[in-house]
C-alpha cells in the first residue's frame, strides 16, 4: 500500500509523462534469490518433436524432388510406350532408374534407426511412392503386351 502511494505521488509530481512498463506499474515481486534455470540431462519432448519434424520435412523435401523427377520420366515413358515409339524402351529404362533412386532414398529413411522419422515419412509420402511403383509396373506390362 505504501509503495502504491509513493508511486502515485511520484507520478503526479512529474511534469512530463513517464513511460513505464507494466512490470513497473504492477505489484513488485519479492526476489529472494536469483532465478536459477535447471538444465535437464535429456532433451525435452517438445524440442525433440520439433527437431524430428524439421528433419522429416527435410527428408521429405529430398524425396519429393526425386519423386518429381521420377514422375516426369514416368509420364514421358508412358506416352512413348502408348505411341510405340522408338524412344519408348530408353524412356522406360530412365523412368525405372529414377524410380530406383526414389525407392533408395525412401528405404534409407524408413529402414533407419529413428522410428518416429520413419513413421512420419511413411505417413506423408509412402502412398505416392507406391502409386508411382504401380504405374511403372503397369507401363512395363503394357510394353510387354505390345510386343
KEGU-591531 format. One record per residue: residue in three letters; x, y, z of N, C-alpha, C, CB in turn. Coordinates in pm, whole numbers, plus 50000, padded with zeros to 5 digits. Glycine has a CB too. Example, Ala and Ser with C-alpha at 12.3 -4.5 7.8 and 13.67 -1.06 7.14 Angstrom:
ALA513194943150780512304955050780513204967050780511314955350905SER512854977550708513674989450714512905000350787514084994050572
This chain:
UNK500824988250000500005000050000500875012550000499064999950120UNK501895012350082502805023650091503535025749959503805021650205UNK503865014849892504565015649764503655022049660505015001549717UNK502395018849661501445024749566501325039849586500075018249579UNK501215043949710501095058349738502315065949689500905060849888UNK503495060449718504705067449675504795067549523505955060949736UNK504375057049460504375056449314503395066649257504025042349265UNK502205067449315501215077249268501715091449291499875075149340UNK502305093949404502825107149434503905110949333503375107749578UNK504785101549304505855104049208505285106749070506825092049203UNK504305099149032503685101148901502995114648891502685089948872UNK502335118748996501625131548994502575143448996500675132349112UNK503725142249058504645153349072505465155848946505565150949187UNK505665146048865506475148148745505665155948644506935134748686UNK506335165448580505655174048484505425167148351506445186748462UNK506345158748310506145151748184505815137148213507405152948092UNK505025131048125504635117148148505855107948140503565112748047UNK505865098248224506955088648229506455075548169507475086648375UNK507185070648074506825057848014507295046748105507435056347871UNK506375039048152506705028048241506125015148184506165030748386UNK506875004848200506374991948153505404986348255507544982048130UNK504684976448215503694970348303504334964148426502894959848227UNK505564959848415506224953848531506514964248639507524947048489UNK506704976848600506964987248699505674992148763507684998948633UNK504584991348691503314996348744502654985848832502375000348629UNK502754973448796502114963048875502864960649005502024950048794UNK502284952649087502844949949218504234943649205501904940649299UNK505214949049274506564943449266506604929649330507584952849333UNK507394921049272507544907649325508784906949412507624897249210UNK508674899249515509814897449604510804887949538509374892049744UNK512014892149530513064883649473514064880549582513764890549350UNK513954868549629514824864549738516164859449687514164854049822UNK516124852249579517354846549524517264847649372517554831549569UNK518394848349308518344848949162517704836349105519764850849104UNK517014838148996516334826948932517384817548873515344831848822UNK517244805048905518174795148853517424786248755518794786748967UNK518054783848644517454775248543518134761748551517584781348400UNK517324751748573517864738148580517994732748439516974728948667UNK519104726948413519284720648283519024705748298520704723248226UNK518274700448207517944686348213519004678148141516554683748151UNK519114666048182520094657248117519524650947990520534646348214UNK518254653247965517624647947845517034659347764516534637447880UNK516704656647641516104666747554514594666947581516404663847404UNK514014678647604512574679247626511814673947504512144693747656UNK510654668247530509894661947422509484671947315508654655047478UNK509174684347351508784694347251509954697347158508304707247320UNK511144698647213512324701247130512614689247042513544704647218UNK512494677347099512734665247022511714664146909512664652747114UNK510434667246937509404666646835509684676846726508024669146896UNK510064688946764510334699446665511524695746577510594712846735UNK512564690046637513724686446557513394674846464514914682846647UNK512594665146511512174654146424511294659346312511424643446504UNK510444668946343509564674646242510384681746135508554684546306UNK511384689246177512244696246081513044686145998513194705946153UNK513544675846063514294665645991513384658145894514954655746090UNK512164655245938511204648545850510884657345730509904645145926UNK510684670245753510414679445642511574679645544510154693645695UNK512784679645596513974679845510514074667045427515254681545596UNK513884655645491513954642845420512834641745317513874631045519UNK511644646145353510514645445261510744654545142509204649245332UNK511344666045166511654675145055512644668544958512234688445107UNK513674661945012514644654944926513964644044844515764648845012UNK513134636044911512454625144842511444630644741511744615844942UNK510784641544774509804647544684510464652744557509054658944754UNK511654658244569512384662744450512714650944360513674670244489UNK513184640044420513464627944342512174622344282514144617244431UNK511094622844359509804617944312509314625944192508764618544426UNK509464639144196509024647544085509764644043957509224662444119UNK511064641843968511854637943852511414624343800513364637643886UNK511214614943891510784601443852509404601743787510774592143973UNK508524610043840507174610843783507214616843643506254619343874UNK508044627143624508194632943490508714622443391509154645043494UNK509714614943433510264604443347509214593743318511504597943413UNK508424590443419507364580543400506334585443298506664577443535UNK505914597943311504914603343218505434603343074504514617543260UNK506674607243058507284607242923507354592942870508714613642926UNK507814583742954507944569842912506584563742879508644561543020UNK505574567142957504234561642933503684566442799503284565543047UNK503864579342771503414584742641504114577742526503664599942634UNK505414576142538506184569642432505804554942417507694571042459UNK505494548542530505094534442525503734533142457505034528442668UNK502804542142487501494541842421501614544042271500584552542482UNK502534552742231502744555642089503544544642019503464568942072UNK504144535942098505034525342048506154531741965504244514941963UNK506774541942022507854548941951509184541841973507944563541999UNK510164546141895511494540141906512194544342036512364544141786UNK511724555142097512344560142221511744553742346512194575242229UNK510694546042330509964540842445510834532442538508784532642398UNK511634523742482512454514842566513454522642651513194504742478UNK514124532442589515084540742664514374549142770515884549842568UNK513204554242736512444562242833511964553742950511254568942764UNK511574541442922511184532343032512374529343122510594519142975UNK513544527543063514744525043143515074537143231515954521643051UNK514914549143175515174561343252514154562743365515124573843161UNK512894559443337511854560043441512154550043552510464557343380UNK512564538043515512894527843614514094532243699513204514243544UNK515094538243636516274543043708515904553943809517324548443608UNK515074563343768514654574043860513794568543973513874584943784UNK512944558743942512134552344046513034545544148511154542243984UNK514084539044103515014532344195515724542344286516044524344116UNK516014554244234516624564744318515664568944428517024577044233UNK514384570744392513374574544491513234563544595512004577444423UNK513144551244550512984539944642514174538744736512814527044563UNK515374541044686516574540244771516554551044878517854541544685UNK516204563244840516144574144938515054571445041515894587744868UNK513924566444996512804563345085513174552045182511554559345002UNK513754541345130514154529945214515224533945316514674518545128UNK516114542945276517154547545368516534553745492518084557645299UNK515494561645473514834568045587513974558045663513974579845539UNK513194550145592512254540845656512984529845732511324534745552UNK514094525245680514854514645746515864520045847515574506245643UNK515894533145866516844539445958516504536746103516894554245934UNK517364541346191517224538846334516114547246398518534541646405UNK515824558846343514824567846401513424563546359515094582646358UNK512704556746447511374551446416510344562546396510914542046526UNK510424573146476509474584246461509614590746324509684594746571UNK510844592746281511104598546149510584589246040512604601246130UNK510844576446054510404566645954508884566645942510904552545990UNK508194566846055506724566846052506174579545989506174565146193UNK506784590746021506334603545964506514603745812507104615246028UNK507664599045765507934598745621506994588945553509414594945593UNK506784577245612505854567445554504454573245544505834554645638UNK504034579945648502684585445651502494596345546502374591045789UNK503494604745529503344616445442503654613945296504204627345491UNK504504604245263504914602745124504844588445073506304607945107UNK504624578845159504634564845120503624561345012504384556345239UNK502424566745021501384563644924501754568144784500064570044966UNK502324579944772502714584844639503764575944576503244599244649UNK504704571244656505764562644603505174549244558506864560244710UNK504254543644637503614531044597502824532844467502684526044708UNK502154544144451501404546744328502344547544208500594559744340UNK503484554144225504454555044116505014541244082505604564644154UNK505294533144184505774519544160504754511644079506054512344294UNK503484512744116502424505644043502284510843900501084506944117UNK502454523843882502384529643748503494524643658502434544643756UNK504704524043710505834519143631505644504343599507184521243708UNK505144496843696504894482543673503844480643563504434475743804UNK502764488543569501714487643467502244491643330500514496443505UNK503104501743326503684506143199504554495143139504524519043220UNK505324488343222506174477543173505334465743123507134472843283UNK504224462943191503314452443143502694456343009502214449743247UNK502334469042995501784473942869502804472142757501384488842881UNK504044475242784505094473842684505284459142645506424479642736UNK505214450142743505364435842712504194430742628505464427742842UNK502994435742654501824431442578501834436942435500554435842648UNK502564447842414502634453642279503564445642189503114468042287UNK504514438642248505494431142167504904419342099506634426642252
